[in-house]
Amino acid sequence: MVHRSPRFLPVAPRAPEGSERHTEAAAMPGPRDRAAYRFWTRDIVRFQDLDRLGHVNNVSFAIYLESGRVDFLEALTPGSTDGSGTGWVIARLILDFLNVAQYPADVDIGSRVLRIGRTSCVIGQGLFIGDDCFGAAENVCVWADTNAGRSLPMPDPVRAALHTHLTEDPRARHG
C-alpha cells in the first residue's frame, strides 16, 4: 500500500515567464538536497523490498520512483498516467544508488521538473529516509498517444502545469 501525501515546501525563484530553463541554476539545490523538491510522495520500505543482506534491493528503488512520478504527474495532469489514450509514458530512467536503505522506514520521494521540451520533459527525483538521500534519478517522460504508439506535442495546459514545478539541477546530465 502506497501512502500518498504530497507536501509542498518553499522553492527558490523560477525563471521569468516564457523561459524553458531556470536562469539561476547555480543557486538551485542539487538532487541530494531535500530543499530541491516541493512535491512529496510518501511510501514505506516493505520487508519484501529487501535483498539477502537486509538492504533495499535495486528494483525497489525504481518502484519508489515510479510511485512518486505517477503521483506527481497525476497531480499536475489528472488522468494522464492511466495508460489509455493520450498521456505520459516513461522513455528513460537514470538512477544513482547513493546509499543503503533498510527496513523499516518511511520513504519520502521528492519530484520536480528539470526541463520541458516539445514532446517530453525531464523529471528529477530524490529518495529520502529522513534527511538522508539514498537515491536520485532523472526520468524522461513523453507525452504520447498510447493507442497510436507515437509522441505528441504537449498541449499548452500540460506545459503550463509542468512550469509550476520547473527548476533546474546545475549538475543535470542532459543538455
Secondary structure by P-SEA (a helix, b strand, c coil): ccbbbbbbccccccccccccccccccccccccccccccbbbbbbbccccccccccccaaaaaaaaaaaaaaaaaaacccccccccbbbbbcbbbbbbcccccccbbbbbbbbbccccccbbbbbbbbbcccccccccccccccccccccccccccaaaaaaaaaacccccccccc
